[in-house]
């Protein structure tokens, strides 16, 4: 069974930009989100699309099934979404311990910048750069499925 093991963090400053590779524009939406799983459709750079099913288990490890689908089908599925379309640009950053990405959100989630690192196992303690801020791995408010229904832009200032 495919597993995704990742940790999530807020980004403290723009120090990551000097090392970032070209960004990839992502649009994604949730077709369903329950206590057991979330079903997401994602379009990258208007060129490739995926349907993803993720378990809703809180924490670092979750089951993840991802399938490439035609972009036209994904565009049609966006209309069946629950909540807002998540819009962001994803940047890849070289890292010795895993794939480090920075997501800069726009649209209803403008102002939110998160970093994720995918790990080979939960036991890996990655060496993190100084621009990484607070860890939010277990904070469900920052799950994209939640951001679709409760966008960052609608949060009270003290909750951000």
DRENLUM-795497 format. One record per residue (C-alpha): x, y, z. Coordinates in nm, 3 decimals. Each point is the difference from the previous one (the first is absolute). Example, Ala and Ser with C-alpha at 12.3 -4.5 7.8 and 13.67 -1.06 7.14 Angstrom:
<pts>
<pt X="1.230" Y="-0.450" Z="0.780"/>
<pt X="0.137" Y="0.344" Z="-0.066"/>
</pts>
This chain:
<pts>
<pt X="0.000" Y="0.000" Z="0.000"/>
<pt X="0.149" Y="0.338" Z="-0.098"/>
<pt X="0.092" Y="0.220" Z="0.297"/>
<pt X="0.078" Y="0.367" Z="0.018"/>
<pt X="0.221" Y="0.100" Z="0.291"/>
<pt X="0.037" Y="0.376" Z="0.033"/>
<pt X="0.047" Y="0.277" Z="0.249"/>
<pt X="-0.148" Y="0.347" Z="-0.050"/>
<pt X="0.126" Y="0.337" Z="0.118"/>
<pt X="-0.084" Y="0.365" Z="-0.030"/>
<pt X="0.264" Y="0.200" Z="-0.186"/>
<pt X="0.164" Y="0.266" Z="0.218"/>
<pt X="0.162" Y="0.214" Z="-0.272"/>
<pt X="0.101" Y="0.018" Z="-0.369"/>
<pt X="0.339" Y="-0.169" Z="0.051"/>
<pt X="-0.118" Y="-0.297" Z="-0.211"/>
<pt X="-0.040" Y="0.204" Z="-0.320"/>
<pt X="0.371" Y="0.003" Z="-0.087"/>
<pt X="0.006" Y="-0.383" Z="-0.018"/>
<pt X="-0.341" Y="-0.056" Z="-0.161"/>
<pt X="-0.042" Y="-0.162" Z="-0.338"/>
<pt X="-0.266" Y="0.133" Z="-0.239"/>
<pt X="-0.346" Y="-0.003" Z="0.148"/>
<pt X="-0.288" Y="-0.220" Z="-0.110"/>
<pt X="-0.351" Y="0.149" Z="-0.001"/>
<pt X="-0.250" Y="-0.230" Z="0.171"/>
<pt X="-0.377" Y="0.015" Z="0.017"/>
<pt X="-0.171" Y="-0.262" Z="0.208"/>
<pt X="-0.338" Y="-0.068" Z="0.147"/>
<pt X="-0.160" Y="-0.255" Z="0.229"/>
<pt X="-0.283" Y="-0.213" Z="-0.127"/>
<pt X="-0.062" Y="-0.156" Z="0.341"/>
<pt X="0.154" Y="0.022" Z="0.345"/>
<pt X="-0.103" Y="-0.224" Z="0.289"/>
<pt X="0.156" Y="-0.115" Z="0.325"/>
<pt X="0.139" Y="-0.298" Z="-0.195"/>
<pt X="0.131" Y="0.149" Z="-0.327"/>
<pt X="0.023" Y="0.296" Z="-0.235"/>
<pt X="-0.041" Y="-0.019" Z="-0.378"/>
<pt X="0.185" Y="0.271" Z="-0.188"/>
<pt X="0.040" Y="0.103" Z="-0.362"/>
<pt X="0.314" Y="0.199" Z="-0.091"/>
<pt X="0.110" Y="0.173" Z="-0.319"/>
<pt X="0.366" Y="0.098" Z="-0.039"/>
<pt X="0.095" Y="0.280" Z="-0.241"/>
<pt X="-0.319" Y="-0.071" Z="-0.200"/>
<pt X="0.192" Y="-0.293" Z="-0.152"/>
<pt X="-0.046" Y="-0.307" Z="0.222"/>
<pt X="-0.266" Y="-0.107" Z="0.249"/>
<pt X="-0.036" Y="-0.253" Z="0.281"/>
<pt X="-0.276" Y="-0.152" Z="0.209"/>
<pt X="0.125" Y="-0.073" Z="0.352"/>
<pt X="-0.155" Y="-0.185" Z="0.291"/>
<pt X="0.166" Y="0.055" Z="0.338"/>
<pt X="-0.084" Y="-0.148" Z="0.334"/>
<pt X="-0.097" Y="0.265" Z="0.255"/>
<pt X="0.220" Y="-0.138" Z="0.276"/>
<pt X="0.159" Y="0.294" Z="0.185"/>
<pt X="0.377" Y="0.001" Z="0.023"/>
<pt X="0.296" Y="-0.071" Z="-0.224"/>
<pt X="-0.107" Y="-0.322" Z="-0.176"/>
<pt X="-0.306" Y="-0.038" Z="-0.219"/>
<pt X="-0.111" Y="-0.240" Z="-0.269"/>
<pt X="0.006" Y="0.168" Z="-0.340"/>
<pt X="-0.126" Y="-0.123" Z="-0.336"/>
<pt X="0.064" Y="0.224" Z="-0.301"/>
<pt X="-0.104" Y="-0.048" Z="-0.362"/>
<pt X="0.065" Y="0.214" Z="-0.306"/>
<pt X="-0.320" Y="0.107" Z="-0.175"/>
<pt X="-0.076" Y="0.212" Z="-0.309"/>
<pt X="0.020" Y="0.376" Z="0.068"/>
<pt X="-0.345" Y="0.050" Z="-0.155"/>
<pt X="-0.147" Y="-0.249" Z="0.250"/>
<pt X="0.173" Y="0.178" Z="0.288"/>
<pt X="-0.135" Y="0.337" Z="-0.116"/>
<pt X="-0.352" Y="-0.147" Z="0.000"/>
<pt X="0.054" Y="-0.146" Z="0.349"/>
<pt X="0.097" Y="0.342" Z="0.137"/>
<pt X="-0.365" Y="0.099" Z="-0.043"/>
<pt X="-0.102" Y="-0.287" Z="0.233"/>
<pt X="0.225" Y="0.120" Z="0.281"/>
<pt X="-0.070" Y="0.055" Z="0.366"/>
<pt X="0.113" Y="0.349" Z="0.103"/>
<pt X="0.252" Y="0.222" Z="-0.174"/>
<pt X="0.257" Y="-0.089" Z="-0.264"/>
<pt X="0.344" Y="-0.008" Z="0.160"/>
<pt X="0.242" Y="0.209" Z="-0.207"/>
<pt X="0.372" Y="-0.005" Z="0.065"/>
<pt X="0.342" Y="0.001" Z="-0.157"/>
<pt X="0.224" Y="-0.285" Z="0.114"/>
<pt X="0.376" Y="0.040" Z="0.008"/>
<pt X="0.249" Y="-0.285" Z="0.041"/>
<pt X="0.301" Y="0.057" Z="0.225"/>
<pt X="0.303" Y="-0.233" Z="0.008"/>
<pt X="0.025" Y="-0.178" Z="0.336"/>
<pt X="0.212" Y="-0.293" Z="0.114"/>
<pt X="-0.274" Y="-0.174" Z="0.200"/>
<pt X="-0.290" Y="-0.003" Z="-0.243"/>
<pt X="-0.200" Y="0.205" Z="-0.247"/>
<pt X="-0.051" Y="0.346" Z="0.148"/>
<pt X="-0.269" Y="0.217" Z="-0.158"/>
<pt X="-0.135" Y="0.345" Z="0.071"/>
<pt X="-0.362" Y="0.083" Z="-0.086"/>
<pt X="-0.089" Y="0.366" Z="-0.045"/>
<pt X="-0.378" Y="0.024" Z="0.011"/>
<pt X="-0.215" Y="0.252" Z="-0.186"/>
<pt X="-0.373" Y="0.055" Z="-0.041"/>
<pt X="-0.203" Y="-0.064" Z="0.316"/>
<pt X="0.316" Y="-0.124" Z="0.178"/>
<pt X="0.227" Y="0.292" Z="-0.095"/>
<pt X="0.259" Y="0.079" Z="0.264"/>
<pt X="0.063" Y="-0.362" Z="0.095"/>
<pt X="0.344" Y="-0.145" Z="-0.075"/>
<pt X="0.069" Y="-0.359" Z="0.110"/>
<pt X="0.291" Y="-0.238" Z="-0.041"/>
<pt X="-0.023" Y="-0.379" Z="-0.015"/>
<pt X="0.267" Y="-0.265" Z="0.007"/>
<pt X="-0.071" Y="-0.355" Z="-0.114"/>
<pt X="0.199" Y="-0.256" Z="0.196"/>
<pt X="0.099" Y="-0.361" Z="-0.051"/>
<pt X="-0.120" Y="-0.089" Z="0.351"/>
<pt X="-0.142" Y="0.165" Z="0.311"/>
<pt X="0.333" Y="-0.060" Z="0.175"/>
<pt X="0.189" Y="0.245" Z="-0.224"/>
<pt X="0.081" Y="0.326" Z="0.177"/>
<pt X="0.069" Y="0.239" Z="-0.287"/>
<pt X="0.254" Y="0.280" Z="0.011"/>
<pt X="-0.225" Y="0.300" Z="-0.059"/>
<pt X="0.108" Y="0.340" Z="-0.132"/>
<pt X="-0.035" Y="0.310" Z="0.216"/>
<pt X="-0.292" Y="0.136" Z="-0.204"/>
<pt X="-0.223" Y="-0.281" Z="0.130"/>
<pt X="-0.246" Y="0.119" Z="0.265"/>
<pt X="-0.244" Y="-0.178" Z="0.231"/>
<pt X="-0.090" Y="-0.362" Z="-0.069"/>
<pt X="-0.365" Y="-0.049" Z="-0.098"/>
<pt X="0.003" Y="-0.370" Z="-0.097"/>
<pt X="-0.279" Y="-0.093" Z="0.240"/>
<pt X="-0.196" Y="0.324" Z="-0.023"/>
<pt X="-0.307" Y="-0.088" Z="-0.210"/>
<pt X="-0.071" Y="0.367" Z="-0.071"/>
<pt X="0.289" Y="-0.009" Z="-0.249"/>
<pt X="-0.113" Y="-0.311" Z="-0.188"/>
<pt X="-0.090" Y="0.105" Z="-0.353"/>
<pt X="-0.342" Y="-0.167" Z="0.032"/>
<pt X="-0.073" Y="0.228" Z="0.296"/>
<pt X="0.141" Y="0.306" Z="-0.180"/>
<pt X="-0.251" Y="-0.065" Z="-0.280"/>
<pt X="-0.290" Y="0.031" Z="0.244"/>
<pt X="0.157" Y="0.246" Z="0.245"/>
<pt X="0.242" Y="0.214" Z="-0.204"/>
<pt X="0.295" Y="0.162" Z="0.174"/>
<pt X="-0.123" Y="0.343" Z="-0.111"/>
<pt X="-0.315" Y="-0.043" Z="0.212"/>
<pt X="0.187" Y="-0.084" Z="0.321"/>
<pt X="0.016" Y="0.252" Z="0.281"/>
<pt X="0.336" Y="0.176" Z="0.006"/>
<pt X="0.099" Y="-0.158" Z="0.333"/>
<pt X="-0.074" Y="-0.350" Z="-0.133"/>
<pt X="0.255" Y="0.029" Z="-0.282"/>
</pts>
